[in-house]
Every structure is written in C-alpha cells, then in structure tokens.
C-alpha cells in the first residue's frame, strides 16, 4: 500500500486532539525570493522533538498545500522547539503577541540539520522587516476535542 498522504486520503479531520507547541527564536533572517522552487512534502504533519530546529518561512501563495511547489517566500528565522509534539497543516502560528499565519506545509531539503516550516500569510516579510527579537516565543496552536477547533489563541 502506498502512502495515504501521497494519495491525499489524510485530512486535518484525522487529527482529533493535540497540544500547543512552543519554540524559541534564536536567529533572525533577512532574505526574500520569488523563485525559491521549494517543494512541500505530501504529509500534513510532522512530529518534532524538544530541541529540534525549525526554519520558519512565509509565502503568500494562496492555493499552496502539501505536495506543491512554492516560489514566493520570505524567511523569518530559526526556532528551537521547547517540547515534543505534532505540527499539522492548518495550525495557527504566533510569534510573540502577533499572529503570523497558518502552517501550510513542510520541506525536508535541509534534514537532518533542520526542518523548513512554511506558513501562509497575506504579505510575506522577513524577520528583520517584522522587527522580530531574539528569544521571542513562537507558538503553534493545538487542536481541542471539538473537531478541528484551534486552541491556544
């Protein structure tokens, strides 16, 4: 049997409940490109461990979803995960007090060094343009018992 994610048989509805996850911003980036050719993996979720490193990338490509290739991206920075948990496409993401966007997918180009996490936003800005500060908390919303209700903010 092939991968159900590749067959697009898995949806966000399959994720009944999950905890909120946090990470600490330890590097801020200042780079934006329109020809990245970044291929998102077909999987809706990735398990992450405490201490793992994620690179946070933004795009305004409205129809992008797991398995697609995206080109317009802005780089926010790198975070270190504070706990083990699950990230799922559709999770809302905050940095500090600001809601940034929704997680749309993952790219494993730089694994095992770090996982690229791509968020959908209205207007991609770099971490520098957003005036982010080192050690700011990054929060990935959880899912509560009421099917697919996002929690955490």
C-alpha positions as CSV (number, residue, x, y, z in Angstrom):
1,X,0.0,0.0,0.0
2,X,1.4,3.4,-0.9
3,X,1.5,6.4,1.4
4,X,-2.1,7.7,2.2
5,X,-0.7,11.2,2.4
6,X,0.6,10.9,-1.2
7,X,-2.9,9.7,-2.2
8,X,-4.4,12.7,-0.4
9,X,-6.5,10.4,1.8
10,X,-5.4,12.1,5.0
11,X,-7.1,15.4,6.1
12,X,-6.8,17.7,9.1
13,X,-10.0,16.0,10.4
14,X,-7.9,12.9,11.1
15,X,-6.1,14.8,13.9
16,X,-8.5,14.7,16.8
17,X,-6.6,16.5,19.5
18,X,-3.1,17.8,20.0
19,X,-1.2,20.1,22.3
20,X,0.0,23.6,21.6
21,X,3.8,23.7,20.9
22,X,6.3,26.4,21.6
23,X,9.8,27.3,20.3
24,X,12.4,30.0,20.9
25,X,13.5,32.3,18.1
26,X,17.3,32.1,18.1
27,X,18.3,33.5,14.7
28,X,16.5,36.2,12.6
29,X,16.7,36.2,8.8
30,X,16.5,38.9,6.2
31,X,16.0,37.2,2.8
32,X,13.1,37.1,0.3
33,X,13.0,35.5,-3.1
34,X,10.4,34.9,-5.8
35,X,12.0,31.9,-7.4
36,X,12.7,29.5,-4.5
37,X,11.3,26.3,-6.1
38,X,10.6,24.9,-2.6
39,X,8.7,21.5,-2.8
40,X,6.5,20.8,0.2
41,X,6.3,17.1,1.2
42,X,2.8,15.5,0.8
43,X,2.5,14.9,4.6
44,X,0.1,17.1,6.6
45,X,2.0,16.6,9.9
46,X,5.5,16.2,11.3
47,X,6.4,15.1,14.8
48,X,9.1,17.3,16.3
49,X,11.3,16.7,19.4
50,X,12.3,19.0,22.1
51,X,15.5,20.8,21.0
52,X,14.8,20.3,17.2
53,X,15.5,23.3,14.9
54,X,12.9,24.6,12.5
55,X,13.3,27.3,9.9
56,X,10.2,29.5,9.6
57,X,9.3,30.5,6.0
58,X,6.4,32.7,4.8
59,X,4.6,32.6,1.5
60,X,1.5,34.4,0.1
61,X,0.8,31.7,-2.5
62,X,-2.9,31.2,-1.6
63,X,-3.5,27.8,-3.1
64,X,-0.3,26.2,-1.9
65,X,-0.8,22.9,0.0
66,X,1.3,19.8,1.0
67,X,2.9,18.3,-2.1
68,X,3.0,21.6,-4.0
69,X,6.0,23.7,-5.1
70,X,6.2,27.3,-3.9
71,X,8.3,30.2,-5.2
72,X,7.5,33.5,-3.4
73,X,9.0,33.2,0.1
74,X,10.3,35.3,2.9
75,X,12.5,33.9,5.7
76,X,11.7,34.8,9.3
77,X,14.4,32.8,11.2
78,X,15.2,29.7,13.2
79,X,13.5,28.4,16.3
80,X,14.4,25.7,18.8
81,X,11.4,23.6,19.9
82,X,10.7,23.7,23.6
83,X,8.8,20.4,23.7
84,X,8.0,17.3,21.7
85,X,4.7,17.3,19.8
86,X,3.0,17.4,16.5
87,X,2.7,20.1,13.9
88,X,-0.2,19.9,11.5
89,X,-1.0,21.8,8.3
90,X,-3.6,24.4,9.3
91,X,-2.1,25.2,12.7
92,X,-2.2,28.9,13.5
93,X,1.2,30.3,14.4
94,X,2.1,33.3,16.6
95,X,5.5,34.9,17.3
96,X,5.4,36.9,20.4
97,X,1.9,38.5,20.6
98,X,1.5,38.7,16.8
99,X,-0.5,36.0,14.9
100,X,1.7,35.4,11.8
101,X,-0.3,32.9,9.7
102,X,-1.3,29.3,9.2
103,X,1.1,26.4,8.7
104,X,0.7,25.0,5.2
105,X,3.5,22.5,4.9
106,X,7.0,21.2,5.3
107,X,10.1,21.0,3.3
108,X,12.9,18.5,4.2
109,X,15.6,19.8,2.0
110,X,18.0,20.6,4.9
111,X,17.2,17.5,7.0
112,X,18.6,16.3,9.3
113,X,20.0,19.7,10.1
114,X,16.6,21.4,10.3
115,X,13.0,21.2,9.0
116,X,11.6,24.0,6.9
117,X,8.1,25.0,8.1
118,X,6.1,27.1,5.7
119,X,3.3,29.5,6.7
120,X,0.7,31.2,4.6
121,X,0.4,35.0,5.1
122,X,-1.1,37.9,3.3
123,X,2.2,39.7,2.8
124,X,5.5,37.9,3.3
125,X,8.0,39.8,5.3
126,X,11.5,38.8,6.6
127,X,12.2,38.5,10.3
128,X,14.2,41.8,10.0
129,X,11.3,43.6,8.3
130,X,9.0,42.3,11.1
131,X,11.4,43.7,13.7
132,X,11.5,40.4,15.5
133,X,13.6,40.0,18.6
134,X,15.8,37.1,19.6
135,X,14.4,34.7,22.2
136,X,10.8,35.6,21.3
137,X,8.4,32.7,21.8
138,X,6.9,31.0,18.7
139,X,3.6,29.2,19.4
140,X,1.9,26.6,17.2
141,X,-1.8,26.2,18.1
142,X,-3.2,22.9,19.3
143,X,-6.4,21.1,18.4
144,X,-9.0,20.6,21.1
145,X,-11.7,17.9,21.4
146,X,-14.3,19.9,19.4
147,X,-13.2,18.7,16.0
148,X,-10.6,21.0,14.5
149,X,-11.1,23.9,16.8
150,X,-7.8,25.6,17.1
151,X,-6.7,26.4,20.6
152,X,-4.0,28.5,22.2
153,X,-5.1,31.9,20.8
